[in-house]
Amino acid sequence: MPKRPETLATPRDFEILERATAYQGYFRVERYRVRYRRYDGAWSEPAWREVFERGHAAAVIPYDPVRDEVVLIEQFRIGAADAAGGAWMLEPVAGIIEPGEAVEDVARRETLEEAGLDILDLYPVMTYLASPGGTTESVAVYIGRVDAAQAGGTFGLANESEDILAFALPLNEAMDAMMARPIKVAALLIGLQWLTLNHNEIRTAWNGPRSGEVTA
């Protein structure tokens, strides 16, 4: 693998020369005039960049280690209207983190709102930037331990015009369902792949008594 030339500087400096709100609606778009330090040590020419300020999100793969099932959701997404496969996307549970709200609280709230399930335990997988070339949005991905015995149905908040289908599948079938879609949701892909790779470990850790149960 080629090595990075030692003569290049490590650029870490940047300057925001101008900043203005280009659009304010349900979401916000900020317009920046920025320059940054190049790898040769010189400053770049000033350039305009628009940034979509959507907020940050938490995503959860609800998983029942006793039944070895995950709970997936499907809902309409306008951003996928012209995408291959259509506008109804297979997804993890997810929601926007409100100011002052803990990420774990969002994971628990959204799992109840979108799948009707209580989170018993949470395991953090990773946090990634959704598309840093144009948005500040980051997504924190979790595996959430649930009891999926009664999983399934339609959920969502009426005041947000949500109509969310939730259903449980064995882990291997969930992977097949995801891979059958022509376009995947990144948080679902990351979460299911992590769960598949760490399946034995997390199932062993979580496959004890359910919350509230007493062992003999």
Secondary structure by P-SEA (a helix, b strand, c coil): ccccccccccccccccccccccccccbbbbbbbccccccccccccbbbbbbbccccccccccccccccbbbbbbbbbcccccccccccccccccccccccccaaaaaaaaaaacccccccbbbbccccccccccccbbbbbbbbbbbccccbbbbbbcccccbbbbbcccaaaaaaaaaacccccaaaaaaaaaaaaaaaaaaaaccccccccccc
